[in-house]
Amino acid sequence: MKFPPIRYLRPSALPQALDDLKQHDGSIKVLAGGQSLFPLMAMRLTEPEIILDINALDELKEIRDMGDCLAIGALIRHQQLIEDVTIQQQTPVLSLVARHIGHLAIRCRGTIGGSLVHSDPSAELPLAICALDGELIVQSADETKVVPAEEFFLSYLTSAVAANEMLTTIRVPKMANQTKIAFDEVASRAGDFALVSVLAIVTFRDDGAIQRARLAIGGVSDVPFRARDAELLMNDAALTPELVTRVARTVSEAIEPVGDLHASADFRRHLARVLTGRVLNKVIAGAKGDLSWNPSVW
Ligand SMILES: Cc1cc2nc3c(=O)[nH]c(=O)nc-3n(C[C@H](O)[C@H](O)[C@H](O)COP(=O)(O)OP(=O)(O)OC[C@H]3O[C@@H](n4cnc5c(N)ncnc54)[C@H](O)[C@@H]3O)c2cc1C
């Protein structure tokens, strides 16, 4: 389907872009990679009068080392998350999950900012930012807000970014030493959105017990689900096969998935249990190694 006639703006400086959003509040939409916005427009599910193309804003294309975290510009493409050496070394969770997004052509256009604002509960990057307790920098012409990840995803396809605001930067903590990560998902076909996905980030103490565990499940609620009860079970414990079974059961009891034409609620619950066991077994296997994470393994 063709788009309806539309006005197109392409500012080259952030203050101008924020001013455009303020002037046309409600009738304007930010365009980043276009991989979600254009399909929605083609299907007339969103009908902005003006498109604000932010691809000329160089300040949104930077990856900065802030000491304890990386500040990632909203226009960083999914494929850059996979290939950038700083991201691979400091926040490898992003490289790991981005490899599961769509196909190469989509990953070369789609941006981290677009994926987070689009807020699909099955998407990989919202899940990762949620598990990492990232912080989102949201700017308007009048103010700059720092929004914690747990307050950013409001409901299905709805984030905390208002029509006159722009997500400009994503702050992600660097990965702690002795941390193992694992991710897995099930999709109907390769490259499709996941039916269910599970991400585990587990930091071990020197004695081998878990110092801190983070577990996030995608595709089982209208926003990424942090399995806090399961995390509590793991903290200070040894990650044994028995604990993995308990944690997987706890996850499947904590979620309340809704069935749709892609999968029934029971099937999603089943997948969440199986995938939780699978990723935690990967973590165990990794921890038995030399504790230096090898991104090519998972
Ligand atoms: C065939 C196909 C398969 C896909 N498979 C997957 C998949 O498996 N996993 C997955 O996670 N994604 C998948 N995607 C979606 C893809 O990841 C998109 O890139 C992403 O959802 C949106 O990013 P974008 O940069 O293209 O944003 P756009 O499409 O440009 O924008 C999306 C929304 O966010 C808003 N927006 C964008 N950037 C900003 C910003 N900085 N500030 C404020 N608002 C902003 C836009 O106004 C729009 O409402 C798929 C897409 C396609 C077409």
The ligand as a MOL file (V3000), in Angstrom:
LIG
                    3D

  0  0  0     0  0            999 V3000
M  V30 BEGIN CTAB
M  V30 COUNTS 53 58 0 0 0
M  V30 BEGIN ATOM
M  V30 1 C 10.0920 -8.2140 8.9030 0
M  V30 2 C 10.5040 -7.6090 10.2230 0
M  V30 3 C 10.9410 -8.4340 11.2420 0
M  V30 4 C 11.3210 -7.8960 12.4650 0
M  V30 5 N 11.7500 -8.7360 13.4510 0
M  V30 6 C 12.0900 -8.2290 14.6370 0
M  V30 7 C 12.5530 -9.0760 15.6830 0
M  V30 8 O 12.6680 -10.2810 15.5380 0
M  V30 9 N 12.8650 -8.5030 16.8790 0
M  V30 10 C 12.7510 -7.1380 17.0780 0
M  V30 11 O 13.0400 -6.6740 18.1700 0
M  V30 12 N 12.3460 -6.3240 16.1080 0
M  V30 13 C 12.0110 -6.8270 14.8930 0
M  V30 14 N 11.5940 -5.9820 13.9100 0
M  V30 15 C 11.4680 -4.5390 14.2110 0
M  V30 16 C 12.8050 -3.8310 14.1310 0
M  V30 17 O 13.6310 -4.2020 15.2080 0
M  V30 18 C 12.6600 -2.3160 14.1810 0
M  V30 19 O 13.8850 -1.8310 13.7830 0
M  V30 20 C 12.3260 -1.6460 15.4980 0
M  V30 21 O 11.1880 -2.1890 16.0930 0
M  V30 22 C 12.0370 -0.1770 15.3010 0
M  V30 23 O 13.2320 0.5010 15.0810 0
M  V30 24 P 13.3230 1.5760 13.9600 0
M  V30 25 O 14.5960 2.2940 14.1870 0
M  V30 26 O 13.1120 0.9780 12.6300 0
M  V30 27 O 12.1320 2.5880 14.3630 0
M  V30 28 P 11.0130 3.2990 13.4700 0
M  V30 29 O 10.2430 2.3000 12.6950 0
M  V30 30 O 11.6180 4.4260 12.7140 0
M  V30 31 O 10.1100 3.9080 14.6500 0
M  V30 32 C 9.3720 3.0560 15.4970 0
M  V30 33 C 8.5620 3.9270 16.4740 0
M  V30 34 O 9.4240 4.5790 17.3970 0
M  V30 35 C 9.3720 6.0050 17.2470 0
M  V30 36 N 10.7590 6.4450 17.3920 0
M  V30 37 C 11.8520 5.9340 16.7560 0
M  V30 38 N 12.9830 6.4590 17.2550 0
M  V30 39 C 12.6080 7.3510 18.2000 0
M  V30 40 C 13.3300 8.2100 19.0970 0
M  V30 41 N 14.6710 8.2400 19.1250 0
M  V30 42 N 12.6190 9.0080 19.9400 0
M  V30 43 C 11.2550 8.9680 19.9260 0
M  V30 44 N 10.5230 8.1720 19.1330 0
M  V30 45 C 11.1860 7.3580 18.2800 0
M  V30 46 C 8.7370 6.2520 15.8940 0
M  V30 47 O 8.0400 7.4900 15.8540 0
M  V30 48 C 7.7990 5.0610 15.7900 0
M  V30 49 O 6.6280 5.3150 16.5220 0
M  V30 50 C 11.2380 -6.4900 12.6740 0
M  V30 51 C 10.8070 -5.6420 11.6390 0
M  V30 52 C 10.4480 -6.1890 10.4220 0
M  V30 53 C 10.0000 -5.2610 9.3340 0
M  V30 END ATOM
M  V30 BEGIN BOND
M  V30 1 1 1 2
M  V30 2 1 2 3
M  V30 3 2 2 52
M  V30 4 2 3 4
M  V30 5 1 4 5
M  V30 6 1 4 50
M  V30 7 2 5 6
M  V30 8 1 6 7
M  V30 9 1 6 13
M  V30 10 2 7 8
M  V30 11 1 7 9
M  V30 12 1 9 10
M  V30 13 2 10 11
M  V30 14 1 10 12
M  V30 15 2 12 13
M  V30 16 1 13 14
M  V30 17 1 14 15
M  V30 18 1 14 50
M  V30 19 1 15 16
M  V30 20 1 16 17
M  V30 21 1 16 18
M  V30 22 1 18 19
M  V30 23 1 18 20
M  V30 24 1 20 21
M  V30 25 1 20 22
M  V30 26 1 22 23
M  V30 27 1 23 24
M  V30 28 2 24 25
M  V30 29 1 24 26
M  V30 30 1 24 27
M  V30 31 1 27 28
M  V30 32 2 28 29
M  V30 33 1 28 30
M  V30 34 1 28 31
M  V30 35 1 31 32
M  V30 36 1 32 33
M  V30 37 1 33 34
M  V30 38 1 33 48
M  V30 39 1 34 35
M  V30 40 1 35 36
M  V30 41 1 35 46
M  V30 42 1 36 37
M  V30 43 1 36 45
M  V30 44 2 37 38
M  V30 45 1 38 39
M  V30 46 1 39 40
M  V30 47 2 39 45
M  V30 48 1 40 41
M  V30 49 2 40 42
M  V30 50 1 42 43
M  V30 51 2 43 44
M  V30 52 1 44 45
M  V30 53 1 46 47
M  V30 54 1 46 48
M  V30 55 1 48 49
M  V30 56 2 50 51
M  V30 57 1 51 52
M  V30 58 1 52 53
M  V30 END BOND
M  V30 END CTAB
M  END
